[in-house]
């Protein structure tokens, strides 16, 4: 039996899959098209149009998506 960690057999596989957006290596890059589309939709649903901006970074878009999902109880 090997002592090497195998994420496929980890009893809590999500424990290390979510990083704080501030710690992302690519967090300063422009948000992706999918993030932009989803953020736009969420901002409209939450009636917070100012939550969407085209010049957001990936990290900032992720934080805003999380905040809007929380507000919308998603």
Secondary structure in CASP SS format (residue, H / E / C, confidence):
PFRMAT SS
TARGET T0000
AUTHOR 0000-0000-0000
METHOD secondary structure of the structure
MODEL  1
X C 1.00
X C 1.00
X C 1.00
X C 1.00
X C 1.00
X C 1.00
X H 1.00
X H 1.00
X H 1.00
X C 1.00
X C 1.00
X C 1.00
X H 1.00
X H 1.00
X H 1.00
X H 1.00
X C 1.00
X C 1.00
X C 1.00
X C 1.00
X H 1.00
X H 1.00
X H 1.00
X C 1.00
X C 1.00
X C 1.00
X C 1.00
X C 1.00
X C 1.00
X E 1.00
X C 1.00
X C 1.00
X H 1.00
X H 1.00
X H 1.00
X H 1.00
X H 1.00
X H 1.00
X H 1.00
X H 1.00
X H 1.00
X H 1.00
X H 1.00
X H 1.00
X H 1.00
X C 1.00
X C 1.00
X C 1.00
X H 1.00
X H 1.00
X H 1.00
X C 1.00
X C 1.00
X C 1.00
X C 1.00
X C 1.00
X E 1.00
X H 1.00
X H 1.00
X H 1.00
X H 1.00
X H 1.00
X H 1.00
X H 1.00
X H 1.00
X H 1.00
X H 1.00
X H 1.00
X H 1.00
X H 1.00
X H 1.00
X C 1.00
X C 1.00
X C 1.00
END
